[in-house]
Amino acid sequence: MTKREIAFVFAIVVLSVLLVTSVILGLTGYFSSATYLSSNADIVVGDSVTIGVKPNETSVVSMTFDGSFLPDENIPQTVQISSQDLNSNLKVRVKTQVFGTDSQFEFITNSHFEQKEDGYYYFDEDLKGGNKITFCNYIKTPKDNNFVSNEKYILSIIVETLESEYGQTIWKIA
């Protein structure tokens, strides 16, 4: 055998081994599990979150949590709202939704946020262009917590904005 034939056989053997290894790992789900474990796309309750907002838009951030929290438990959760438009002052309101249960978290908010009868938390000042405000530092689980410990739930925080001149007339706030 010539050196060229040996190199060709060697290349075929190496490629065959790599193919068989890839097929085995693919069938066992190794690639998808390794990708899932290394991904940072999932926000978990307790992680700090900054929500970027623009005028006259709605922004949403969702985070997962398991049902292992105790009733009436305070969980550190910093949620900040950042204006991405330097030229507009904004009126801001925030609403939350928990998917998978009827229970709702209570948010320990900044003193400038007030919850109204419609369920929204309204920021009592204008969010100045390019600035950042803190919505909350803690969330409190409901007293009548009916979460199941081995199930996952989704907490969504919805931030709506309007340019300051339209906020009072459209949202009918004082």
C-alpha positions in Angstrom: 0.0 0.0 0.0 1.1 3.5 -0.8 1.1 6.4 1.6 -1.8 7.9 -0.3 -3.9 4.7 0.2 -3.0 4.5 3.9 -4.0 8.1 4.4 -7.3 7.5 2.5 -8.1 4.4 4.7 -7.2 6.3 7.8 -9.5 9.2 6.9 -12.4 6.8 6.1 -11.9 5.0 9.5 -11.8 8.3 11.4 -14.8 9.7 9.6 -16.8 6.5 10.2 -16.0 6.6 13.9 -17.1 10.2 14.1 -20.3 9.4 12.2 -21.2 6.5 14.5 -20.4 8.6 17.6 -22.6 11.5 16.3 -25.5 9.1 15.5 -25.3 7.5 19.0 -25.1 10.9 20.8 -27.9 12.3 18.6 -30.2 9.3 19.3 -29.6 9.5 23.1 -30.4 13.3 23.2 -27.0 14.3 24.4 -26.7 17.3 22.1 -30.0 18.7 23.0 -29.5 18.2 26.7 -26.0 19.8 26.6 -27.5 22.8 24.7 -30.4 23.1 27.2 -28.1 22.9 30.2 -25.7 25.6 28.9 -28.4 28.0 27.7 -29.0 31.2 29.7 -32.2 32.2 28.0 -34.4 31.2 30.9 -34.9 33.9 33.5 -35.7 32.5 37.0 -37.5 34.2 39.8 -34.8 35.8 41.9 -32.6 37.0 39.0 -32.4 40.8 38.5 -34.3 41.9 35.4 -34.1 45.2 33.4 -36.9 45.8 31.0 -36.1 48.2 28.2 -39.1 50.3 27.1 -39.9 52.7 24.2 -42.7 55.3 23.9 -46.2 53.9 23.2 -45.2 50.3 23.4 -45.7 47.3 25.6 -42.7 45.2 26.8 -43.0 41.9 28.5 -40.5 39.8 30.5 -41.4 36.3 31.7 -39.6 34.1 34.2 -40.2 30.6 35.4 -40.4 29.4 39.0 -41.3 26.1 40.6 -44.0 25.7 43.2 -41.7 25.1 46.1 -42.1 28.6 47.6 -43.8 28.9 51.0 -47.0 30.9 51.5 -46.3 34.6 52.3 -42.6 34.3 51.5 -40.6 37.3 50.4 -38.3 36.6 47.5 -35.6 39.0 46.4 -36.5 40.1 42.9 -35.2 43.4 41.4 -37.1 44.6 38.4 -35.9 47.8 36.7 -37.5 49.7 33.9 -35.2 51.5 31.5 -36.2 54.1 28.9 -34.4 53.5 25.7 -35.6 56.8 24.0 -33.5 59.7 25.1 -36.0 62.3 23.7 -39.3 61.2 25.3 -40.6 61.3 28.8 -43.0 58.4 29.5 -45.9 57.5 31.7 -45.4 53.9 32.9 -47.8 51.3 34.2 -47.0 47.7 35.1 -49.2 44.6 35.3 -48.3 41.1 36.3 -49.7 37.7 35.4 -49.0 34.2 36.8 -49.7 31.4 34.3 -50.6 28.0 35.7 -52.6 29.1 38.7 -55.1 31.7 39.9 -52.7 32.9 42.7 -51.0 36.3 42.2 -47.8 37.6 43.7 -47.7 40.8 45.7 -44.9 43.2 44.6 -43.0 45.2 47.2 -42.7 48.2 45.0 -40.8 51.5 44.9 -42.8 54.2 46.8 -43.5 55.9 43.4 -45.6 53.0 42.2 -49.2 52.7 43.3 -51.6 49.9 42.5 -55.0 51.1 41.2 -58.3 49.3 41.0 -57.6 48.1 37.4 -54.8 45.9 38.7 -52.0 48.1 37.2 -49.2 49.6 39.2 -48.8 53.3 38.0 -45.6 55.2 38.3 -46.5 58.6 39.8 -43.9 60.6 37.9 -42.6 60.7 34.3 -39.8 58.4 33.4 -37.3 60.8 31.9 -35.7 59.8 28.6 -32.7 57.6 29.1 -33.3 57.0 32.8 -34.0 53.9 34.8 -36.4 53.2 37.6 -36.8 50.3 40.0 -40.3 48.7 40.0 -39.7 46.3 42.9 -37.0 44.7 45.0 -39.1 41.8 46.4 -42.1 39.8 45.5 -44.3 38.1 48.0 -46.0 34.8 47.5 -49.7 34.7 48.1 -51.0 33.7 51.6 -53.3 31.2 50.1 -50.5 29.7 48.0 -51.7 26.7 46.0 -48.6 26.0 44.0 -47.6 22.4 43.5 -43.9 21.9 44.4 -42.9 19.8 41.4 -44.7 21.9 38.8 -43.3 24.9 36.9 -45.1 28.3 36.6 -44.6 31.4 34.6 -44.6 34.9 36.0 -45.0 37.6 33.3 -44.4 41.3 34.0 -46.1 43.6 31.4 -44.8 47.2 31.1 -46.9 49.7 29.1 -45.7 53.2 28.2 -47.3 56.3 26.7 -45.7 59.6 26.0 -46.3 61.8 29.0 -48.7 64.1 27.2 -51.1 61.2 26.4 -50.9 59.2 29.7 -53.5 61.1 31.7 -56.1 61.2 29.0 -55.8 57.7 27.6 -55.3 55.9 31.0 -57.6 58.2 32.9 -55.2 58.6 35.8 -55.1 61.6 38.1 
